[in-house]
Amino acid sequence: MNDHEEDPMSEEDGSVGPPLQAPEIDAALLAELVAYLREHRPELREAWVERINEAQLLRVMSSEEVFTEMTAVYDNYVDALETGSIETLRAYARSLSERIIHRGVETHEVLGIVLLLRDVLARALFIHHQGDPDLLYRVLDAYEPAANRIAVTVGVSFVDERERVIREQQAAIRELSTPVLQVRGRLLILPIIGVLDSQRARQLTEQLLGAIQANRAKVVVIDITGVASVDVTVANHLVQTVEASRLMGASAILTGLSSGIAQTLVDLGVDLGSMRTVGDLQGGLEEAERLLGYRVIQEGDPVLAPQD
Amino acid sequence: MPVPILKQGDYLIASIQSALSDTEVLELRDDLADRIGRFRSQGIIIDVAALDVIDSFVARSLRNIARTASLRGAVTVIVGIQPDVAVAMVQFRLNLEPLQTALDLEEALALLDRHTRGHGRDGG
């Protein structure tokens, strides 16, 4: 009789810690419990959603959404209690996580709602079996391990999913790694977009220095128009990149410092004195052309003028 | 193995072939100082492309060579610093000021030509 409960349990929990000690689980009792939870689904679900709102969880979702999702969670929860198999619940938790992670739902909220559901149901059982402490004990014995396992499953699924998203995004950022473009003989531009962290800055410096060597570049224009914020670390990385370029015989021009970033750098006391900075990319390119001895001359009317 | 020093017109070219011991660095310095006087050189090019590491001692020695040379009227240019060496030097805050750097020999020669143009010597 117990095999039905024991087997999947020890198997599933292997990865998340010591298996929950399941004392004598009475399948008939569990079936009765499930039947009770199904029967009282409307009010229990109502109580649960109310407590979620009270605890101010899932505030990024509308109340209709919360209600729909929580109904599904409730049903999956009861199913998992009934069958002892958490596969369906796990799959559901994954897909739910996928939907809510992007909206900024935090781990504590997900754990919070599952634990609230556990509490709501446990309390309902208390009330239901108030008159018979012995029976209550046995019902709780059947309920608690399963409920805990479900809570763990949902929490772990959420964290797994979140880590997967983070890994994907990191990979995407690496893929987006900055191109080094040659615009004229001996002139490279390096447009930096997005967030600069130490790892990316290092990668970027290596790429740039490799390109300087390969293209025999004399001047490099580093454009940071697309960098949202610059702090001390990033500024130091930029200074290092410029100095390393100089060691390779290339001058670097930094362009695209927004007024906000410029003020931040001044407030932070970052010394960019060793760097040549120009307001925008166009100015940077003009400066670079001047350094390289190019002169750009416009011949005749612009070609974009309407033709007859 | 001493560093070979080639004379090319008004310039001296020292091409470092392998990692140098501290003594060899000092020898290079003395050698260069000696030849600047002998050949009345206006520029020195030191090629460090073969160096995987430029540590603080080498960096300081290069600076000293440059200062010595400049006292005797010659400009020093370092060429061929490898990308990872450049990164490491910057991270360890090894400064080559007031040394000039160039990508390769060709660049260095062009740089020295620009530098010495205008104050060419009599009969040169």
Interface residues (C-beta under 8 A of the other chain):
Chain A: R202 T205 E206 L209 G210 I212 Q213 R216 A217 K218 Q240 E243 A244 S245 R246 L247 M248 G249 A250
Chain B: I78 V79 I81 Q82 P83 D84 V85 A86 V87 M89 V90 Q91 L96 T101 A102 L103 D104 E107
